[in-house]
Amino acid sequence: MLSLEELFCSVDDFCLLFEPLWHKQLIRDALKHRHRHRQLCLSEIMTIEIAFHQSHYRSFKAFYQEKVHGQWSAAFPKLVSYQRFVEWMPSTLMPLSIYLHSCFGQCTGVSVMDSTKIAVCHNRRIKSHKVFKDIGRRGKTSVDWFFGFKLHLICNDQGELLNIAVTAGNIDDRKPVLTLLKGLSGKVVADRGYISQKLFEQMLTQMGIQLITKPKRNMKNKLMPLIDKLLIRKRSIIETIIDQLKNISHIEHSRHRSPVNFLVNLVCGLIAYCHQPKKPSLNINAFFLPSA
């Protein structure tokens, strides 16, 4: 993981370019408004939010009170109370989302795609859940039902994220595929849930991308190139990434009290993963890789 200084420098360099452009695009009315400067600048707030997902803490409140206030007070001399900091968090969603896109990797010609559930409450509390009542949906995985959302991911053979999408829990995995693949090329490996003749033809004709999946048991067995068979066996890289996102970056928990803060938590967890120095990779010999 990046040190606190390295993380702040990376975020601050981004904010120096982003903030002037962002303020120019904001729509203003004819009324005069009072703009009071915060005690913490945008880069400091974003740094603390991302650093939480690089720590071993599971509760942001404990992290802020013990780690930030207790050990990092010299690095952040103008710290505010926990409640005040939480009030600022929704305003960082836009810059965090754009910063995440700047952390994405480059297409190498081989990509792996999958989705995972993001449950927002226990199944026993679905009927009484209120925070995501109007936007969350009940979905089903190969293991069980859940209530919440789906996170769709695509990565390259070096374990770097290329694109992400968030949908309701009942959305078919194939629906956001074309959006995820914009700007990519080569081969995309996925599981059986993405099998679709229409999708395969759209990807091949419109984007020049070949979809590789393991055939279903009731499908006719067709000859498959050796490299495609090897890539299917290496599809577990995306499952490893998802496991790290949930167990190290903590992108999933059931304590959200705001839909916006749910997205802030999710984006910060993805950024924390992007900053990992060591990521799972396929280690495929460059001789077998198709040209991008």
Backbone bond lengths (Angstrom), bond angles and torsions (degrees), N, CA, C in turn:
res aa  C-N    CA-C-N  psi(-1)  N-CA   C-N-CA  omega(-1)  CA-C   N-CA-C  phi
1 M - - - 1.457 - - 1.524 110.40 -
2 L 1.318 115.11 152.30 1.454 119.81 175.71 1.521 109.76 -68.36
3 S 1.325 116.19 145.59 1.455 119.89 173.69 1.526 108.79 -70.14
4 L 1.330 116.05 168.90 1.461 119.79 -178.84 1.526 110.74 -61.36
5 E 1.334 117.61 -40.61 1.462 121.04 -179.89 1.530 111.36 -66.45
6 E 1.319 116.73 -43.63 1.465 120.58 179.75 1.518 110.81 -64.49
7 L 1.335 116.23 -41.30 1.463 120.10 178.86 1.515 110.97 -63.75
8 F 1.340 116.76 -45.03 1.466 119.78 -179.69 1.525 111.17 -63.32
9 C 1.338 116.94 -41.88 1.471 119.96 -179.83 1.523 111.08 -62.49
10 S 1.342 116.51 -40.74 1.461 120.13 179.04 1.528 111.02 -64.75
11 V 1.329 116.68 -45.18 1.466 120.76 -179.49 1.526 110.58 -68.69
12 D 1.329 117.09 -40.63 1.464 120.56 -177.48 1.531 111.44 -66.55
13 D 1.331 117.12 -38.92 1.471 120.05 176.37 1.522 110.98 -60.80
14 F 1.340 115.63 -39.38 1.471 119.56 177.16 1.529 111.01 -65.90
15 C 1.333 117.05 -45.00 1.465 120.57 -176.84 1.526 112.21 -65.41
16 L 1.322 117.38 -33.45 1.464 120.24 178.67 1.528 111.62 -62.05
17 L 1.331 116.49 -31.90 1.464 120.49 177.51 1.524 111.88 -87.39
18 F 1.315 115.89 -35.53 1.464 120.21 -171.90 1.529 113.21 -78.54
19 E 1.320 118.00 -46.63 1.461 121.08 -171.40 1.535 113.60 -57.92
20 P 1.342 120.46 -47.20 1.486 118.56 178.78 1.523 112.58 -60.15
21 L 1.342 117.33 -40.01 1.462 120.11 179.02 1.520 111.22 -69.29
22 W 1.317 116.53 -36.50 1.459 121.53 -179.56 1.526 110.61 -64.69
23 H 1.323 117.38 -46.63 1.461 120.91 -177.95 1.528 111.76 -65.54
24 K 1.325 117.45 -29.36 1.466 120.02 177.41 1.520 111.79 -68.68
25 Q 1.352 116.64 -30.09 1.461 120.34 -176.39 1.529 113.14 -86.72
26 L 1.331 117.82 -12.23 1.457 120.35 -178.41 1.524 110.80 -67.42
27 I 1.326 115.80 137.75 1.471 121.63 179.14 1.522 108.79 -83.91
28 R 1.302 117.15 127.38 1.456 122.20 -177.81 1.519 110.16 -115.69
29 D 1.338 115.56 148.19 1.460 120.05 175.77 1.535 109.32 -95.92
30 A 1.335 115.37 -177.03 1.478 119.74 -176.38 1.521 112.58 -82.75
31 L 1.327 117.73 -5.91 1.460 120.62 -178.09 1.521 110.88 -82.44
32 K 1.316 115.41 154.59 1.449 121.19 175.77 1.528 109.83 -87.59
33 H 1.292 116.26 131.78 1.460 121.14 -179.94 1.517 109.46 -121.71
34 R 1.306 113.62 149.35 1.460 119.63 178.39 1.529 108.65 -91.58
35 H 1.309 116.61 121.92 1.455 121.31 -178.90 1.534 109.09 -108.97
36 R 1.312 114.39 101.20 1.462 119.66 179.99 1.529 108.84 -93.11
37 H 1.305 116.29 131.85 1.459 120.86 179.33 1.526 109.90 -74.41
38 R 1.321 115.24 138.93 1.454 120.24 177.85 1.517 110.11 -74.97
39 Q 1.333 114.14 158.95 1.464 118.96 177.24 1.527 111.00 -69.67
40 L 1.328 116.17 -30.95 1.458 121.38 176.00 1.522 108.96 -107.97
41 C 1.313 117.44 137.43 1.455 120.34 177.69 1.531 109.71 -78.46
42 L 1.324 116.92 168.97 1.457 122.02 -176.48 1.527 111.65 -59.75
43 S 1.322 117.76 -41.74 1.461 120.60 -178.57 1.529 111.75 -65.64
44 E 1.332 117.84 -33.91 1.469 120.80 177.53 1.533 110.65 -68.56
45 I 1.335 117.00 -41.71 1.464 120.41 179.49 1.525 110.42 -64.27
46 M 1.324 116.88 -45.86 1.459 121.02 179.63 1.525 111.66 -63.93
47 T 1.321 117.06 -38.37 1.462 120.70 179.04 1.519 111.36 -61.70
48 I 1.323 117.22 -44.90 1.468 121.12 179.25 1.523 110.71 -64.04
49 E 1.331 117.27 -41.64 1.464 120.70 -179.97 1.529 111.52 -63.30
50 I 1.315 117.35 -42.92 1.467 120.81 -179.60 1.517 110.95 -71.78
51 A 1.349 116.64 -39.25 1.468 120.73 -178.71 1.521 111.57 -61.35
52 F 1.316 117.91 -30.51 1.472 120.58 177.31 1.521 111.13 -58.32
53 H 1.322 117.13 -39.32 1.461 121.01 -178.28 1.529 112.39 -79.52
54 Q 1.321 117.46 -6.58 1.455 121.22 172.96 1.522 111.87 -97.07
55 S 1.324 116.59 -4.36 1.461 121.35 -177.59 1.521 110.44 -97.78
56 H 1.334 115.38 176.90 1.464 120.89 178.77 1.527 111.73 -90.02
57 Y 1.318 117.75 -1.61 1.461 121.27 -178.40 1.525 110.33 -72.45
58 R 1.324 116.11 142.78 1.458 121.86 174.52 1.524 112.01 -103.81
59 S 1.309 117.74 -15.71 1.463 123.06 178.80 1.521 109.13 -114.15
60 F 1.344 116.74 124.43 1.464 119.85 -179.31 1.527 110.93 -67.08
61 K 1.303 117.51 -31.87 1.468 120.08 179.18 1.525 110.99 -63.74
62 A 1.339 116.20 -46.05 1.466 119.54 177.83 1.523 110.80 -64.43
63 F 1.334 117.03 -39.48 1.463 120.94 178.63 1.526 110.71 -61.84
64 Y 1.326 117.20 -45.26 1.468 120.59 -176.20 1.526 111.13 -69.09
65 Q 1.322 116.92 -41.74 1.463 119.74 -176.94 1.517 112.93 -76.40
66 E 1.332 117.61 -37.09 1.464 120.70 -176.24 1.530 112.65 -90.32
67 K 1.335 116.22 -49.77 1.462 120.01 -175.00 1.523 112.01 -81.67
68 V 1.337 116.00 -54.37 1.466 119.90 -174.72 1.522 110.84 -69.39
69 H 1.351 116.94 -54.46 1.463 119.99 -179.24 1.523 111.75 -71.05
70 G 1.325 115.98 -36.39 1.457 118.91 -174.58 1.516 114.65 -80.43
71 Q 1.359 117.95 -38.70 1.457 120.58 -172.91 1.530 113.90 -116.56
72 W 1.325 117.55 -23.97 1.463 120.04 -175.50 1.524 113.03 -107.87
73 S 1.318 117.97 17.53 1.468 120.33 -177.58 1.526 111.71 -63.81
74 A 1.342 117.42 -29.12 1.470 119.91 178.00 1.519 111.09 -71.46
75 A 1.348 117.40 -34.19 1.466 121.45 179.60 1.528 111.26 -75.59
76 F 1.340 116.59 -29.24 1.471 121.55 178.79 1.527 108.18 -124.48
77 P 1.327 118.35 80.25 1.480 120.65 -173.33 1.524 114.86 -68.04
78 K 1.333 118.37 -16.46 1.463 120.36 -177.04 1.529 111.43 -110.74
79 L 1.310 116.77 40.03 1.463 121.13 -179.56 1.522 111.53 -62.63
80 V 1.316 114.81 145.73 1.469 121.33 177.49 1.518 108.87 -108.96
81 S 1.309 116.60 179.50 1.464 120.90 179.21 1.525 110.38 -69.05
82 Y 1.304 115.19 162.50 1.474 120.15 -179.96 1.523 110.73 -60.74
83 Q 1.325 117.22 -44.50 1.462 120.84 -177.97 1.522 111.14 -62.46
84 R 1.327 117.01 -39.29 1.463 120.01 179.53 1.523 110.74 -67.76
85 F 1.325 116.87 -39.08 1.458 120.47 179.83 1.521 110.65 -64.19
86 V 1.328 117.25 -41.17 1.470 121.38 179.62 1.527 110.26 -62.94
87 E 1.320 118.23 -33.40 1.466 121.69 177.86 1.528 111.31 -66.34
88 W 1.309 117.59 -26.44 1.469 121.36 -179.66 1.530 112.46 -84.08
89 M 1.305 117.97 -21.41 1.462 121.16 -171.88 1.530 114.43 -58.19
90 P 1.337 121.00 -43.09 1.477 119.25 -179.69 1.525 113.85 -58.58
91 S 1.326 118.16 -30.27 1.472 120.95 -178.34 1.521 112.81 -71.54
92 T 1.334 117.26 -10.32 1.473 120.17 -178.95 1.524 112.34 -96.08
93 L 1.319 118.70 0.92 1.470 120.66 -175.95 1.527 111.71 -61.88
94 M 1.319 117.74 -45.62 1.464 120.58 -179.06 1.528 112.47 -62.95
95 P 1.340 119.60 -53.71 1.473 118.25 178.58 1.526 113.39 -62.38
96 L 1.321 117.86 -34.73 1.462 120.32 177.68 1.527 110.93 -64.20
97 S 1.326 116.75 -40.91 1.468 120.51 -178.99 1.528 110.91 -64.95
98 I 1.319 116.85 -41.67 1.464 119.88 179.30 1.526 110.57 -70.70
99 Y 1.336 116.70 -37.36 1.464 120.01 176.78 1.531 110.64 -63.40
100 L 1.331 117.07 -37.11 1.468 120.53 177.15 1.526 110.50 -59.65
101 H 1.326 117.20 -44.12 1.461 120.39 -179.89 1.533 111.25 -63.36
102 S 1.325 116.95 -30.97 1.463 119.31 177.38 1.519 111.81 -72.62
103 C 1.335 117.40 -16.18 1.470 121.82 179.76 1.532 112.51 -91.71
104 F 1.332 118.04 -7.22 1.468 120.48 -178.94 1.529 110.40 -65.63
105 G 1.347 115.21 153.53 1.450 121.62 178.67 1.522 112.23 -85.19
106 Q 1.328 115.60 -171.96 1.451 122.84 -179.40 1.529 110.43 -106.12
107 C 1.320 115.64 146.65 1.461 120.63 178.30 1.525 109.37 -67.74
108 T 1.329 116.87 131.68 1.464 122.14 -179.10 1.527 112.30 -109.17
109 G 1.318 117.75 1.35 1.461 121.14 -178.44 1.507 113.44 101.85
110 V 1.333 117.66 -18.09 1.462 122.62 175.85 1.521 107.91 -126.82
111 S 1.321 117.45 119.77 1.457 122.43 -179.62 1.520 109.62 -127.21
112 V 1.318 115.75 154.23 1.470 122.18 178.72 1.515 108.18 -125.51
113 M 1.327 116.81 136.24 1.453 122.41 -173.06 1.521 110.74 -127.93
114 D 1.336 116.07 142.14 1.463 120.74 176.98 1.525 108.29 -166.31
115 S 1.322 115.57 174.45 1.463 121.37 177.15 1.520 108.71 -135.57
116 T 1.325 116.16 160.46 1.451 121.51 178.21 1.520 109.45 -144.67
117 K 1.308 116.23 153.10 1.460 120.47 179.90 1.525 110.26 -78.11
118 I 1.330 115.72 146.56 1.456 122.60 171.36 1.529 106.01 -122.98
119 A 1.311 115.98 89.20 1.462 120.79 -178.67 1.525 109.90 -74.96
120 V 1.325 117.26 139.15 1.465 121.35 -178.77 1.523 112.47 -108.35
121 C 1.323 117.19 -3.35 1.460 120.33 175.68 1.522 109.02 -162.52
122 H 1.314 115.78 164.97 1.461 120.89 176.61 1.528 108.90 -71.45
123 N 1.323 116.51 150.56 1.470 120.21 -177.59 1.523 112.33 -59.02
124 R 1.315 117.78 -30.85 1.464 120.01 -179.85 1.525 112.39 -69.91
125 R 1.335 117.23 -18.42 1.464 120.21 -177.78 1.522 112.88 -106.91
126 I 1.324 117.71 13.75 1.469 120.17 -177.62 1.528 111.32 -61.01
127 K 1.323 117.87 -45.45 1.462 120.75 -175.86 1.527 112.68 -68.19
128 S 1.322 117.47 -26.96 1.464 120.33 -178.91 1.527 113.08 -99.29
129 H 1.333 117.30 -0.63 1.467 120.33 -177.94 1.531 109.82 -72.34
130 K 1.333 116.51 137.64 1.460 120.54 -174.87 1.526 114.14 -120.71
131 V 1.324 118.84 -31.18 1.466 121.27 -173.15 1.521 111.68 -59.50
132 F 1.354 116.97 -44.99 1.465 121.63 -177.51 1.535 111.43 -112.08
133 K 1.309 115.78 27.96 1.466 120.50 -175.23 1.522 112.61 -59.10
134 D 1.338 117.66 -39.58 1.464 121.43 -174.09 1.526 113.84 -92.76
135 I 1.334 118.68 -13.46 1.465 120.15 -176.17 1.527 113.10 -119.94
136 G 1.318 118.03 -27.74 1.461 120.50 177.22 1.526 110.59 -78.72
137 R 1.321 117.05 152.74 1.462 121.78 179.61 1.525 110.72 -135.60
138 R 1.315 114.75 154.87 1.458 119.92 178.57 1.523 109.40 -82.55
139 G 1.320 115.66 127.18 1.455 121.79 179.41 1.512 110.90 -126.30
140 K 1.322 115.65 175.47 1.461 120.52 -177.16 1.524 109.38 -133.58
141 T 1.318 115.69 132.53 1.454 122.06 173.20 1.522 108.86 -104.91
142 S 1.319 117.56 -176.08 1.465 120.76 177.45 1.518 111.67 -70.28
143 V 1.341 116.73 -11.46 1.471 120.68 -177.51 1.515 112.10 -105.08
144 D 1.344 117.42 -47.90 1.462 119.35 -171.81 1.524 109.53 -162.68
145 W 1.329 115.01 173.80 1.450 121.96 173.56 1.524 109.39 -81.45
146 F 1.329 116.45 159.85 1.456 121.59 176.76 1.520 108.53 -153.82
147 F 1.330 115.96 165.60 1.462 121.55 176.38 1.523 108.50 -123.59
148 G 1.328 116.55 124.86 1.457 119.77 179.11 1.504 112.50 153.27
149 F 1.332 116.18 -124.03 1.454 122.13 -171.54 1.519 110.72 -135.99
150 K 1.332 115.21 173.24 1.456 122.13 173.10 1.522 108.65 -120.50
151 L 1.319 114.99 137.32 1.457 121.11 173.67 1.519 108.24 -106.01
152 H 1.324 116.44 118.92 1.464 122.34 -179.47 1.530 108.10 -101.03
153 L 1.337 115.99 128.30 1.456 121.70 -175.14 1.514 111.23 -125.73
154 I 1.325 116.08 150.44 1.450 121.76 169.14 1.522 107.51 -140.76
155 C 1.331 116.31 133.07 1.462 121.51 -176.80 1.521 109.46 -131.79
156 N 1.338 116.88 164.63 1.458 120.98 175.53 1.532 110.15 -93.68
157 D 1.322 117.14 -176.10 1.466 119.76 -176.08 1.519 112.39 -73.19
158 Q 1.341 118.52 -8.90 1.458 122.28 176.50 1.527 112.46 -94.65
159 G 1.328 117.15 5.17 1.458 120.83 178.88 1.512 113.95 81.46
160 E 1.332 118.44 9.87 1.458 121.75 179.43 1.530 110.03 -87.67
161 L 1.320 117.45 137.03 1.455 121.21 178.03 1.518 110.12 -69.89
162 L 1.327 115.92 138.31 1.461 122.04 178.33 1.520 112.17 -108.27
163 N 1.313 116.79 -31.95 1.459 120.64 179.53 1.518 108.56 -168.62
164 I 1.333 116.66 158.30 1.475 122.03 177.55 1.518 108.99 -142.24
165 A 1.316 115.76 160.26 1.469 121.82 174.63 1.525 107.73 -150.58
166 V 1.317 115.79 147.11 1.469 121.84 178.20 1.514 108.13 -120.64
167 T 1.325 116.34 126.92 1.463 121.51 178.97 1.521 109.27 -130.73
168 A 1.319 115.92 170.34 1.464 120.43 174.03 1.524 109.95 -64.81
169 G 1.313 116.67 159.77 1.454 121.43 -174.02 1.510 114.93 -66.71
170 N 1.339 118.34 -18.34 1.463 120.31 -177.64 1.529 113.57 -99.51
171 I 1.329 118.17 9.43 1.466 122.07 -178.67 1.520 110.17 -82.65
172 D 1.325 115.86 136.41 1.458 121.31 177.72 1.531 110.37 -62.96
173 D 1.329 116.08 139.46 1.464 120.93 -178.18 1.521 112.82 -59.78
174 R 1.346 117.69 -25.95 1.459 121.06 -176.23 1.522 113.64 -80.57
175 K 1.309 117.02 -15.39 1.469 119.64 -174.09 1.536 113.43 -65.67
176 P 1.337 121.23 -45.15 1.481 119.22 -178.09 1.525 114.19 -88.77
177 V 1.332 118.52 10.75 1.467 120.89 -173.54 1.517 112.18 -61.65
178 L 1.320 118.25 -48.01 1.462 121.17 -176.38 1.527 111.45 -62.10
179 T 1.325 116.43 -34.21 1.466 120.06 176.85 1.521 110.88 -69.69
180 L 1.328 116.70 -39.98 1.458 120.76 -179.72 1.522 112.51 -64.51
181 L 1.331 116.66 -31.70 1.460 121.06 -171.81 1.526 114.06 -90.84
182 K 1.317 118.55 3.48 1.463 120.25 -179.54 1.523 110.37 -60.96
183 G 1.315 115.93 129.36 1.448 121.47 178.84 1.512 114.92 85.27
184 L 1.354 117.95 -0.58 1.465 121.14 -178.84 1.527 110.39 -101.02
185 S 1.328 116.30 168.86 1.452 121.36 179.81 1.515 109.41 -153.16
186 G 1.336 115.92 171.69 1.462 120.59 176.25 1.513 113.11 91.87
187 K 1.331 117.53 -133.48 1.462 123.67 -177.50 1.517 110.36 -115.42
188 V 1.322 115.68 144.33 1.465 122.04 176.62 1.516 108.19 -124.23
189 V 1.333 116.74 123.76 1.457 122.74 -179.49 1.520 108.78 -99.51
190 A 1.334 116.08 133.70 1.463 120.82 -179.39 1.530 109.51 -146.09
191 D 1.328 116.72 173.13 1.459 120.28 179.39 1.526 110.63 -88.32
192 R 1.324 115.34 -175.67 1.472 119.82 -175.10 1.523 113.34 -65.89
193 G 1.329 117.45 -19.84 1.458 120.38 -178.86 1.522 113.55 -66.05
194 Y 1.324 117.42 -14.12 1.461 121.42 -178.63 1.528 112.49 -99.81
195 I 1.316 117.33 3.87 1.459 120.14 -179.21 1.524 110.45 -66.15
196 S 1.324 115.75 122.34 1.462 122.07 178.64 1.530 107.92 -164.99
197 Q 1.321 116.88 123.25 1.465 120.51 179.91 1.524 110.97 -62.77
198 K 1.324 116.18 -40.24 1.464 120.32 179.78 1.514 110.92 -64.69
199 L 1.343 117.19 -44.81 1.455 121.02 179.31 1.524 110.97 -64.26
200 F 1.331 116.39 -42.06 1.465 120.84 179.25 1.530 111.27 -58.47
201 E 1.338 116.29 -44.14 1.461 120.54 -179.02 1.524 111.26 -69.89
202 Q 1.336 117.71 -38.80 1.462 120.61 178.23 1.528 111.23 -62.76
203 M 1.315 116.70 -44.78 1.457 120.62 -179.86 1.527 111.40 -63.98
204 L 1.339 116.06 -38.96 1.458 119.82 -176.02 1.521 111.98 -75.45
205 T 1.338 116.50 -42.97 1.471 120.06 -175.49 1.520 112.74 -82.01
206 Q 1.336 117.80 -39.97 1.467 121.15 -175.64 1.526 112.79 -85.37
207 M 1.341 117.40 -32.90 1.461 120.83 -173.66 1.522 113.55 -119.83
208 G 1.310 117.37 -13.61 1.457 119.80 -176.82 1.508 113.56 70.84
209 I 1.325 117.06 26.51 1.465 122.75 -177.98 1.528 109.23 -107.65
210 Q 1.310 116.61 134.51 1.454 121.56 179.63 1.526 109.86 -97.31
211 L 1.318 116.78 124.61 1.460 122.51 177.30 1.523 109.35 -90.09
212 I 1.324 116.69 125.90 1.463 122.31 -179.84 1.525 109.06 -116.61
213 T 1.316 116.69 120.14 1.460 122.08 177.76 1.523 109.51 -136.57
214 K 1.307 115.51 156.99 1.451 120.22 174.04 1.525 107.99 -76.40
215 P 1.333 119.20 130.38 1.471 119.78 -177.14 1.524 112.16 -66.80
216 K 1.329 114.98 151.75 1.456 119.72 175.59 1.528 110.39 -73.92
217 R 1.313 115.47 163.57 1.468 120.04 -175.84 1.519 112.70 -64.21
218 N 1.342 116.77 -31.66 1.466 120.15 -177.83 1.522 112.94 -89.01
219 M 1.344 117.33 4.66 1.461 121.11 179.39 1.524 110.56 -92.92
220 K 1.326 114.71 152.42 1.455 119.54 178.17 1.530 109.83 -69.19
221 N 1.307 115.20 135.21 1.457 120.19 -179.39 1.524 110.31 -77.12
222 K 1.328 116.37 121.04 1.461 121.62 179.97 1.530 109.10 -114.68
223 L 1.324 114.65 151.96 1.449 119.50 179.30 1.526 109.51 -64.04
224 M 1.321 115.84 132.56 1.458 121.92 -178.16 1.530 108.71 -124.17
225 P 1.333 118.08 135.99 1.469 119.83 178.33 1.529 111.62 -58.14
226 L 1.313 115.67 151.20 1.462 120.62 -177.50 1.520 111.99 -59.78
227 I 1.332 117.59 -40.18 1.453 120.42 -179.10 1.520 111.40 -62.35
228 D 1.355 116.92 -36.17 1.461 119.97 178.52 1.526 111.18 -67.92
229 K 1.322 117.09 -38.39 1.465 120.65 177.19 1.530 111.08 -63.74
230 L 1.332 116.20 -39.86 1.458 120.31 178.54 1.525 111.38 -66.77
231 L 1.340 116.06 -38.48 1.462 119.49 179.54 1.521 111.69 -66.28
232 I 1.324 117.26 -37.51 1.464 120.61 178.28 1.526 110.60 -62.18
233 R 1.327 115.84 -38.56 1.463 119.55 178.64 1.527 112.32 -67.90
234 K 1.330 116.73 -24.17 1.457 121.09 -179.18 1.531 112.60 -92.23
235 R 1.332 117.81 6.93 1.457 121.20 -176.54 1.523 112.22 -63.72
236 S 1.314 118.07 -17.04 1.466 121.55 -177.13 1.528 112.41 -64.21
237 I 1.329 118.19 -10.23 1.469 119.86 178.97 1.524 111.01 -59.17
238 I 1.324 117.66 -38.36 1.458 120.83 -178.93 1.519 111.06 -69.93
239 E 1.336 117.50 -31.81 1.460 120.87 176.34 1.522 110.75 -69.61
240 T 1.336 116.76 -35.31 1.460 120.29 175.25 1.517 111.08 -64.61
241 I 1.338 116.25 -41.03 1.465 120.49 178.32 1.525 110.66 -63.33
242 I 1.319 116.76 -43.95 1.466 120.61 178.89 1.520 110.84 -61.91
243 D 1.331 116.72 -40.79 1.469 120.48 178.42 1.528 110.52 -62.19
244 Q 1.327 118.00 -41.05 1.463 120.63 178.62 1.524 111.55 -68.80
245 L 1.321 116.94 -36.43 1.464 119.99 178.21 1.527 111.46 -63.16
246 K 1.317 116.69 -36.91 1.462 119.95 -176.29 1.529 112.85 -85.45
247 N 1.323 117.54 -35.84 1.463 120.23 -173.81 1.524 113.76 -99.92
248 I 1.334 118.46 -19.15 1.462 120.79 178.00 1.525 110.69 -109.89
249 S 1.324 116.52 -46.68 1.472 119.97 -179.16 1.522 113.55 -87.69
250 H 1.326 117.67 -9.80 1.477 122.65 174.15 1.531 113.33 55.94
251 I 1.323 117.06 53.89 1.472 118.91 -179.27 1.525 112.18 -82.08
252 E 1.329 117.76 -9.75 1.467 120.66 -175.93 1.521 110.76 -125.33
253 H 1.331 116.06 122.54 1.466 120.93 169.24 1.522 108.47 -157.52
254 S 1.308 116.58 170.52 1.471 121.31 -171.58 1.525 112.42 -111.89
255 R 1.337 117.32 26.47 1.470 119.81 -177.02 1.525 112.42 -110.50
256 H 1.309 118.42 16.21 1.463 121.10 -178.33 1.528 110.67 -69.50
257 R 1.313 115.12 138.71 1.469 121.04 176.58 1.517 111.56 -118.02
258 S 1.343 116.58 5.14 1.462 121.15 -179.29 1.521 109.21 -153.43
259 P 1.334 118.73 133.07 1.469 120.27 176.54 1.526 113.14 -60.44
260 V 1.331 117.29 -35.24 1.463 120.16 -179.66 1.527 109.92 -68.32
261 N 1.329 117.20 -43.64 1.457 119.75 178.66 1.528 111.74 -67.20
262 F 1.319 117.29 -26.00 1.468 120.44 172.54 1.526 110.40 -62.05
263 L 1.336 116.54 -44.04 1.466 120.56 178.81 1.523 110.98 -68.87
264 V 1.330 117.76 -37.57 1.466 120.98 177.18 1.523 109.76 -60.91
265 N 1.332 116.49 -45.00 1.463 121.17 178.96 1.528 110.92 -61.71
266 L 1.324 117.00 -42.64 1.452 121.51 -179.09 1.524 111.71 -65.72
267 V 1.328 117.27 -46.64 1.459 121.27 -178.72 1.530 110.98 -65.15
268 C 1.320 117.37 -41.42 1.465 120.37 179.05 1.525 111.20 -63.77
269 G 1.332 117.57 -37.49 1.456 120.45 177.17 1.517 111.84 -64.76
270 L 1.325 116.90 -38.47 1.468 120.96 177.24 1.524 111.14 -67.16
271 I 1.337 116.73 -39.01 1.464 120.20 177.61 1.524 110.40 -64.83
272 A 1.336 116.47 -41.79 1.463 120.26 178.96 1.518 110.73 -59.85
273 Y 1.340 117.15 -38.86 1.463 119.16 176.96 1.535 110.93 -66.22
274 C 1.317 117.31 -41.83 1.467 120.85 -179.60 1.524 111.60 -59.76
275 H 1.338 117.68 -28.34 1.459 121.55 -179.24 1.528 112.83 -87.02
276 Q 1.321 117.79 -0.11 1.465 119.19 177.47 1.525 109.73 -64.38
277 P 1.329 118.36 129.81 1.473 119.39 179.19 1.517 113.13 -68.91
278 K 1.328 117.27 -31.62 1.463 121.45 179.87 1.525 108.89 -117.43
279 K 1.321 115.14 120.53 1.454 121.16 179.41 1.527 109.29 -120.15
280 P 1.320 118.08 153.67 1.475 119.60 175.66 1.521 110.16 -64.12
281 S 1.328 117.14 138.13 1.457 121.45 -179.00 1.519 109.66 -136.86
282 L 1.331 115.69 162.27 1.465 120.99 -177.74 1.520 112.40 -83.45
283 N 1.331 117.80 -25.03 1.467 121.91 -178.38 1.528 111.93 54.47
284 I 1.327 115.18 45.11 1.468 119.87 178.26 1.519 109.09 -83.70
285 N 1.308 116.08 138.17 1.454 120.32 177.85 1.525 109.18 -60.81
286 A 1.323 117.08 132.13 1.460 121.38 -177.20 1.524 112.63 -58.55
287 F 1.322 117.09 -20.54 1.468 120.42 -179.98 1.513 111.42 -65.40
288 F 1.340 116.77 -31.58 1.453 120.64 -176.88 1.520 112.82 -87.83
289 L 1.329 117.66 -11.55 1.453 119.54 -175.97 1.516 111.17 -76.41
290 P 1.360 117.57 135.48 1.465 120.17 176.13 1.521 109.43 -72.94
291 S 1.287 115.82 155.68 1.463 120.13 178.01 1.516 110.12 -69.70
292 A 1.375 117.43 137.49 1.467 121.57 -177.07 1.519 110.61 -75.80
